[in-house]
Amino acid sequence: MFEDPSFNEGHRALLSQLLAGGEVPHFLAERAAERLTSFASTLEDLHSQILSDNASNPFDELPSIEAPRLRRVV
């Protein structure tokens, strides 16, 4: 699942309160739609980059992390 990294827990709490109250102000609904469109566009661009034969893999630039080692607990 992909999440908008700039939409934090404070935003989620505020939106939950508004939805529970049954009203979301029009300006807020418009702004949310703009953010969704922008985020969807970003995902489409990332998808195109990943599938492109000409471009490098954007995941190659991510730092690698070591997988955690499992311990046997008896």
DOKOL-912580 format. One line per 4 residues: their letters; for each residue x, y, z of N, C-alpha, C. Coordinates in nm, 4 decimals. Example, Ala and Ser with C-alpha at 12.3 -4.5 7.8 and 13.67 -1.06 7.14 Angstrom:
BEGIN
AS = 1.3190:-0.5690:0.7800:1.2300:-0.4500:0.7800:1.3200:-0.3300:0.7800; 1.2850:-0.2250:0.7080:1.3670:-0.1060:0.7140:1.2900:0.0030:0.7870 .
END
This chain:
BEGIN
MFED = 0.0842:-0.1171:0.0000:0.0000:0.0000:0.0000:0.0890:0.1237:0.0000; 0.0552:0.2213:-0.0791:0.1291:0.3458:-0.0832:0.0545:0.4504:-0.0024; 0.1302:0.5311:0.0710:0.0707:0.6396:0.1483:0.1423:0.7689:0.1136; 0.0695:0.8775:0.1177:0.1261:1.0096:0.0959:0.2092:1.0442:0.2190 .
PSFN = 0.3423:1.0569:0.2048:0.4260:1.0816:0.3221:0.4011:1.2167:0.3889; 0.3433:1.3113:0.3179:0.3182:1.4418:0.3785:0.1813:1.4489:0.4459; 0.1074:1.3384:0.4442:-0.0226:1.3321:0.5117:0.0000:1.2553:0.6410; 0.0163:1.3309:0.7509:0.0604:1.2697:0.8759:-0.0548:1.2304:0.9680 .
EGHR = -0.0199:1.1826:1.0859:-0.1208:1.1379:1.1827:-0.2132:1.2521:1.2251; -0.1613:1.3725:1.2362:-0.2448:1.4883:1.2700:-0.3522:1.5124:1.1651; -0.3127:1.5005:1.0388:-0.4089:1.5150:0.9293:-0.5152:1.4054:0.9364; -0.4700:1.2838:0.9624:-0.5646:1.1713:0.9707:-0.6644:1.1904:1.0848 .
ALLS = -0.6154:1.2385:1.1999:-0.7036:1.2606:1.3151:-0.8067:1.3687:1.2839; -0.7622:1.4781:1.2211:-0.8537:1.5868:1.1858:-0.9595:1.5380:1.0872; -0.9169:1.4653:0.9867:-1.0118:1.4146:0.8877:-1.1104:1.3169:0.9511; -1.0620:1.2336:1.0409:-1.1513:1.1398:1.1103:-1.2582:1.2138:1.1893 .
QLLA = -1.2191:1.3217:1.2570:-1.3157:1.4019:1.3335:-1.4194:1.4643:1.2413; -1.3737:1.5179:1.1295:-1.4663:1.5811:1.0355:-1.5628:1.4787:0.9767; -1.5109:1.3625:0.9398:-1.5975:1.2588:0.8837:-1.6959:1.2070:0.9874; -1.6511:1.1941:1.1120:-1.7405:1.1485:1.2191:-1.8513:1.2500:1.2436 .
GGEV = -1.8199:1.3783:1.2249:-1.9195:1.4841:1.2416:-2.0131:1.4955:1.1227; -1.9812:1.4267:1.0145:-2.0695:1.4264:0.8982:-2.0498:1.5424:0.8031; -1.9499:1.6273:0.8282:-1.9281:1.7417:0.7397:-1.7801:1.7620:0.7135; -1.7466:1.7773:0.5876:-1.6119:1.8154:0.5485:-1.6267:1.9463:0.4722 .
PHFL = -1.5613:2.0547:0.5187:-1.5726:2.1830:0.4488:-1.5330:2.1699:0.3012; -1.6016:2.2451:0.2166:-1.5807:2.2365:0.0718:-1.4347:2.2620:0.0337; -1.3733:2.3645:0.0935:-1.2351:2.3966:0.0582:-1.1415:2.2805:0.0940; -1.1724:2.2118:0.2032:-1.0896:2.0994:0.2456:-1.1080:1.9798:0.1516 .
AERA = -1.2296:1.9566:0.1074:-1.2563:1.8485:0.0122:-1.1851:1.8757:-0.1204; -1.1848:2.0024:-0.1647:-1.1160:2.0377:-0.2888:-0.9659:2.0160:-0.2753; -0.9114:2.0590:-0.1623:-0.7671:2.0430:-0.1391:-0.7298:1.8946:-0.1335; -0.8134:1.8147:-0.0702:-0.7876:1.6707:-0.0628:-0.7890:1.6085:-0.2024 .
AERL = -0.8808:1.6522:-0.2859:-0.8875:1.6011:-0.4233:-0.7617:1.6399:-0.5011; -0.7118:1.7623:-0.4799:-0.5889:1.8064:-0.5457:-0.4704:1.7210:-0.5014; -0.4614:1.6954:-0.3708:-0.3518:1.6136:-0.3178:-0.3586:1.4717:-0.3746; -0.4784:1.4175:-0.3824:-0.4956:1.2823:-0.4358:-0.4522:1.2759:-0.5818 .
TSFA = -0.4910:1.3753:-0.6595:-0.4528:1.3806:-0.8005:-0.3014:1.3903:-0.8150; -0.2399:1.4749:-0.7339:-0.0950:1.4910:-0.7381:-0.0239:1.3621:-0.6981; -0.0724:1.2983:-0.5932:-0.0111:1.1742:-0.5461:-0.0266:1.0640:-0.6506; -0.1434:1.0548:-0.7123:-0.1666:0.9545:-0.8166:-0.0732:0.9781:-0.9352 .
STLE = -0.0530:1.1041:-0.9706:0.0369:1.1377:-1.0803:0.1804:1.0955:-1.0476; 0.2210:1.1178:-0.9236:0.3545:1.0774:-0.8805:0.3708:0.9262:-0.8904; 0.2686:0.8518:-0.8495:0.2747:0.7059:-0.8594:0.2813:0.6603:-1.0048; 0.2060:0.7263:-1.0927:0.2095:0.6917:-1.2349:0.3485:0.7164:-1.2926 .
DLHS = 0.4105:0.8290:-1.2536:0.5456:0.8591:-1.3010:0.6450:0.7538:-1.2528; 0.6340:0.7165:-1.1262:0.7224:0.6145:-1.0706:0.7034:0.4815:-1.1437; 0.5791:0.4465:-1.1694:0.5492:0.3223:-1.2419:0.6120:0.3252:-1.3807; 0.6009:0.4375:-1.4490:0.6597:0.4505:-1.5829:0.8114:0.4372:-1.5776 .
QILS = 0.8735:0.4975:-1.4759:1.0189:0.4885:-1.4616:1.0632:0.3450:-1.4383; 0.9876:0.2732:-1.3575:1.0238:0.1350:-1.3259:1.0146:0.0470:-1.4500; 0.9124:0.0697:-1.5318:0.8913:-0.0143:-1.6495:0.9720:0.0286:-1.7712; 1.0303:0.1464:-1.7665:1.1057:0.1978:-1.8802:1.2375:0.1217:-1.8959 .
DNAS = 1.2691:0.0838:-2.0193:1.3958:0.0157:-2.0466:1.5122:0.1143:-2.0494; 1.4836:0.2410:-2.0746:1.5886:0.3411:-2.0911:1.6358:0.4004:-1.9594; 1.5502:0.4028:-1.8615:1.5835:0.4690:-1.7357:1.6411:0.3693:-1.6361; 1.7187:0.4250:-1.5435:1.7698:0.3396:-1.4367:1.6579:0.3134:-1.3367 .
NPFD = 1.6719:0.2081:-1.2639:1.5720:0.1711:-1.1640:1.5798:0.2687:-1.0469; 1.4713:0.3412:-1.0160:1.4765:0.4386:-0.9056:1.5029:0.3722:-0.7716; 1.4782:0.2421:-0.7612:1.5035:0.1727:-0.6356:1.6515:0.1427:-0.6161; 1.7321:0.1544:-0.7227:1.8759:0.1327:-0.7096:1.9408:0.2391:-0.6225 .
ELPS = 1.8799:0.3563:-0.6148:1.9368:0.4671:-0.5389:1.9036:0.4602:-0.3904; 1.8160:0.3705:-0.3521:1.7783:0.3586:-0.2117:1.8893:0.2892:-0.1341; 1.9105:0.3313:-0.0090:2.0133:0.2633:0.0706:1.9711:0.1197:0.0998; 2.0683:0.0322:0.1008:2.0356:-0.1071:0.1312:2.0402:-0.1275:0.2824 .
IEAP = 1.9562:-0.2153:0.3286:1.9548:-0.2462:0.4710:1.9733:-0.3962:0.4875; 2.0350:-0.4312:0.5961:2.0567:-0.5729:0.6229:1.9298:-0.6324:0.6807; 1.8949:-0.7486:0.6318:1.7761:-0.8168:0.6837:1.8022:-0.8586:0.8281; 1.7020:-0.8457:0.9133:1.7221:-0.8858:1.0529:1.7486:-1.0361:1.0624 .
RLRR = 1.8334:-1.0704:1.1540:1.8646:-1.2122:1.1745:1.7649:-1.2704:1.2732; 1.7174:-1.3877:1.2416:1.6210:-1.4545:1.3284:1.6947:-1.5410:1.4296; 1.6420:-1.5418:1.5502:1.6988:-1.6258:1.6554:1.6008:-1.7364:1.6877; 1.6558:-1.8493:1.7176:1.5705:-1.9609:1.7580:1.5490:-1.9513:1.9084 .
VV = 1.4241:-1.9453:1.9481:1.3904:-1.9361:2.0896:1.3296:-2.0683:2.1315; 1.3840:-2.1244:2.2364:1.3357:-2.2551:2.2829:1.2607:-2.2377:2.4131 .
END
